[in-house]
Amino acid sequence: MDFDYSPRQREWMKRVGDFMDEHVYPAEAVYAKEMEDARAKGNPWIVIQVVEQLKEKARKAGLWNLFLNESENGAGLTNLEYAPLAEMMGKVGFASEVFNCAAPDTGNMEVLERYGSPYQQDKWLKPLLAGEIRSAFLMTEPAVASSDATNIATRIERKGDHYVINGTKWWSSGVGDPRCKVLIVMGKNSVDGDRHSQQSQILVERDAPGVTVKRMLPVFGYDDAPHGHGEVELKDVKVPVENMVLGEGRGFEIAQGRLGPGRIHHCMRTIGAAERALESMVKRLHERVAFGKRIAEHSVWEQRIAEARINIDMCRLLTLKAADMMDKVGNKVARLEIAEIKVAGPRMALKIIDDAIQAWGGGGVTTDPGLARMYASQRTLRIADGPDEVHCRTIARLEYGKHFQRPPRAAAE
């Protein structure tokens, strides 16, 4: 096992790192000003112009669609090679979009490239790859426990040359963006047969009749604009049959193919967020004096800084191991490592962000250092893409399997 970055990784890390230093970090204040002005006008759901400018620069620099591996549409990076780049992007909330590597578009592009028909790829994948439009993924529902996706109640019914969709979704990330043009909707096309073969995924145009955004959901009080998460009503929405992805009853198959990479991308960015919080904490501790010495010199803070560094490095190694296994043996075989980092990553980041808030004192709970929003985002990840409990269930069952073999089912008499 090689614990060092390869020359190829270092080359890409330098390219992305230099771009971040030259363009992205200096744009943070510009981004904040654009959002402040938009909120003052009463509409934060806008296209941020500085991000659009940076996207053009990143594309010209060849820093585009870096997440897509084994694809002519990407940079040809493996999951392991992409991991440190995603970590860099995770240090700035909007950075992933600059490189066209932002969720949920990343997962949706993977779905369309892997499972989409030529018609679907031409109509939606191409503009997504070009960063011209955005998308949303509608899976979770307010009326059922969506951690068990077999509970999904939204109906997708075939009627002639159309499907008709009825249901309500929420936490539909990206639906508030004015550039959102397509939704991937997971619903139930059958109530018969195997419970994992009743669901399908279908493409729905954002402005289709019957699609209504009932409200945008706050996250710990933040509206999360300009991206946002919506509660969406689908009422008698008619969709052409050619919009069905892969075929009826293939929804779970698609979801598993989509969620594996998406989960680890979140974890990669989480490492970056934790690093940014640690940096903020260290700087603050050296700026303030209490009880006759810098706060950094008080032993309790030495302990917290040390634990933060240890925990970040441990989670990074686990993330890299998971990414390497995905490349070598596939997502299914790496499901233990993916589940482990999906639980460990956000928990680690939340502890460090919380300590950073404490270091900032009253300022930490304001918007000034950005830690409060960072905390809200990372806390959400303990629920998004499967709650901790689901991943721990997977880990525990795999552990049980090492020691106890399930007895064979009795033959039917």
DAMO-V305164 format. One record per run of one state. SS is the DSSP state (2 for helix, 1 for strand, 0 for the rest). FROM is the first residue (numbers start at 0). LEN is the number of residues. If there is no record, write none. Layout:
SS|FROM|LEN ; SS|FROM|LEN
This chain:
0|0|6 ; 2|6|34 ; 0|40|8 ; 2|48|12 ; 0|60|18 ; 2|78|11 ; 0|89|5 ; 2|94|4 ; 0|98|6 ; 2|104|11 ; 0|115|2 ; 2|117|12 ; 0|129|4 ; 1|133|5 ; 0|138|10 ; 2|148|3 ; 0|151|3 ; 1|154|5 ; 0|159|2 ; 1|161|12 ; 0|173|6 ; 1|179|9 ; 0|188|10 ; 1|198|7 ; 0|205|5 ; 1|210|6 ; 0|216|2 ; 1|218|1 ; 0|219|2 ; 1|221|1 ; 0|222|6 ; 1|228|12 ; 2|240|3 ; 1|243|1 ; 0|244|6 ; 2|250|37 ; 0|287|1 ; 1|288|2 ; 0|290|2 ; 1|292|2 ; 2|294|3 ; 0|297|1 ; 2|298|31 ; 0|329|5 ; 2|334|31 ; 0|365|5 ; 2|370|10 ; 0|380|7 ; 2|387|16 ; 0|403|10
